Every structure is written in C-alpha cells, then in structure tokens.
Amino acid sequence: MYKIGICDDDKILCSVLEEQIYELSKEIGIKVDIEVWYSGESIQNDMKKGIELEPISAENIREVLIRSIKQKSSADTYFEYQKGNSVFRVPVRNIAC
C-alpha cells in the first residue's frame, strides 16, 4: 500500500491528480491511500495530530520526470477533459509544463 499526499489550493487540480493516481494504481495493480490538503496549514494541523509525512526522494522525482518527458513526446498520448457536455482531447506533447 502506498500512501500519497497531494497539497494544492486548486481543488480541481487536486481532484484530477487524485483520479489519475487511482487510475494508474489500478493499471499497475497497486493499492493507494490518497490524502488531499488544500493548504499548508491543514498539513501542519495533521502533522501535529501525529500524521507522518515522508517527502519523495530526488531519485523518484527524477524517474517520474524522465517517464513524463518520454510520454509527452509520444504522438499517441492525449489528455482528455470534459467541459459541460463537450469532451476535448489535447495531445500531451502540446501541453507546456
């Protein structure tokens, strides 16, 4: 089981990240427990209650970035999103990071 924390004040971004992580965990067959915080203060409050946080190592970040760059360069990969009743597909290679 992997415990993952997401912290950002953008609730939509947090929701998208959370859903992507859940979908990826299903694809690769791992269990995840995701905690979402919308402010640094909320993380501090949970840490005071005894929740332990361990940051991602530099090596793990490097691996994720390398995979992301490879995926972004793929012509067959799309980011899909829905706005109202319309569904949009954007090639990942066209998304600036």
C-alpha positions in Angstrom: 0.0 0.0 0.0 1.3 3.4 -1.0 0.2 6.5 1.0 0.2 9.6 -1.2 -0.4 13.2 -0.2 -1.5 16.0 -2.5 -1.4 19.6 -1.5 -2.6 22.5 -3.5 -5.2 25.2 -3.1 -6.7 24.4 -6.5 -9.4 21.8 -5.8 -9.9 20.9 -9.4 -6.2 20.2 -9.9 -6.2 18.0 -6.7 -9.2 16.1 -7.9 -7.6 15.5 -11.4 -4.4 14.3 -9.8 -6.2 12.1 -7.3 -8.2 10.5 -10.1 -5.1 10.0 -12.3 -3.3 8.3 -9.4 -6.2 6.0 -8.7 -6.5 5.0 -12.4 -2.7 4.4 -12.6 -2.7 2.3 -9.5 -5.5 0.1 -11.0 -3.5 -0.3 -14.2 -0.3 -1.4 -12.4 -2.0 -3.3 -9.7 -1.1 -1.4 -6.5 -3.2 -0.1 -3.7 -3.0 3.5 -2.8 -4.4 5.7 0.0 -4.5 9.3 -1.0 -4.8 12.3 1.4 -5.6 15.7 0.0 -4.8 19.0 1.7 -5.8 22.4 0.3 -3.3 24.4 2.4 0.0 24.2 4.2 -1.8 24.9 7.4 -4.0 21.8 7.1 -0.9 19.6 6.6 0.6 21.2 9.7 -2.5 20.5 11.7 -2.5 16.9 10.7 1.2 16.6 11.5 0.5 17.9 15.0 -2.1 15.1 15.3 0.6 12.6 14.5 0.4 12.0 10.8 3.9 11.4 9.4 4.9 12.7 6.0 7.9 11.5 4.0 8.8 13.6 1.0 9.6 11.9 -2.3 13.3 11.4 -2.9 15.1 13.2 -5.6 15.7 10.0 -7.4 12.0 9.2 -7.5 11.2 12.7 -8.8 13.9 12.2 -11.5 12.4 8.9 -12.6 8.9 10.4 -12.8 10.2 13.4 -14.8 12.0 11.1 -17.3 8.9 9.0 -17.8 6.8 12.1 -18.2 9.1 13.5 -20.8 9.1 10.3 -22.8 5.3 10.1 -22.6 5.0 13.8 -23.6 7.0 13.2 -26.7 4.7 10.3 -27.8 2.3 11.4 -30.6 -0.3 8.9 -29.5 -0.9 10.2 -26.0 -3.7 12.6 -25.2 -5.1 14.5 -22.2 -8.9 14.3 -22.2 -11.2 16.6 -20.3 -14.8 17.4 -20.2 -16.3 20.9 -20.0 -20.1 20.9 -19.9 -21.3 18.4 -22.5 -18.2 18.7 -24.6 -15.1 16.4 -24.4 -11.8 17.8 -25.5 -8.6 15.9 -26.5 -5.2 17.6 -26.4 -2.0 15.9 -27.5 0.2 15.7 -24.4 3.2 16.9 -26.5 1.3 20.3 -26.9 0.9 20.8 -23.1 3.6 23.1 -21.6 4.9 22.1 -18.2 
